[in-house]
């Protein structure tokens, strides 16, 4: 057991006081004899990191890390918790319990079921709803549609970024008129917020559907092709070039797509990209065994595309990994291809899946950690998260990098209870998770929420706080 003082009952507004003793900073120093260190957290912020035993911390709560590896709490920049609206698919309490299980202490959530965040009132209501229900720190994206343009500056003040669906997915979007898309990018630039885009060209998606009328899950990557992603990313980058705005390409899936992002970064444009675990750990060949469980939008492409994305994670073209946690009940995913919804859950496994890329030799330890911490935070301009450094938030995950466990989806805390990674042997399951000095999980047991599962709509005390953004220059039209 990790000996710990009781969870403090009267938290400071910004977080709690805690001293984590006898931990090893993973990825910063991997030598066998990586020294034992202590991390001190005061009012939710890291205020000291020192060799074990040197911190004078009389009176503060302590947790003995017993030599475990420590990384920053993960920042998942892309999740769908479907609450309110479709809480039978996921809820904030169950979803954030899943996040804690995966080592995630901050999330950026995208509402893609009604009510969409297209007005100041809608986003304000949403943030109030989420703050009383999320166990972890959060940002909610505004939705970028024609309807939201008149209130975009007010929406922008409350969100890290604004989400634009260029290709239709899960009932939202499908905007591919170049002039209209340019106008939306210009509106976002005037409002001073990054556009986060689902990039698939709607005309090419429509053509793909026509070309494969009898498609099954095995043809999903042909119906929703790499070309559709590439053309859409080309359009979005061109809008950045013309408006002086910023773009974050969500869930990048193709070799052609990452090359466009690489070129845009070399040109000096404010273009960021993240991918998801399934685009680098699975390929379209897995549809043979996973059928519609692997049906996601954009589609999972070829092994060569996965290799190109990994190369792009290594050279910094792709800034990070977010889950695109998009839960659906098992009985919906066993429907025939044309009727099965797109999306898969994975937030419960984010750190073990990312560590797997290190275990396979695809990423260095540092690259693996950065992809889900500092790199992910920077890709959405989130401040104070993703680093174990003095002044950053006291979000810490302790894990054993060697001990493995078999994935049993039925035992995961989020709602779906199925996983494309069922039966996989993974390492690094978080054992302790700390958010702003509060212990959310100890010895693999999630604390601070009554009830075995957390009902949809349930409220929590001492929950997550809104994420803060880095101060940036206002974006203006050139
Ligand atoms: Zn998504």
Boltz pocket constraint, residues with backbone or C-beta under 6 A from the ligand:
constraints:
  - pocket:
      binder: B
      contacts: [[A, 78], [A, 80], [A, 110], [A, 297], [A, 324], [A, 326]]
      max_distance: 6.0
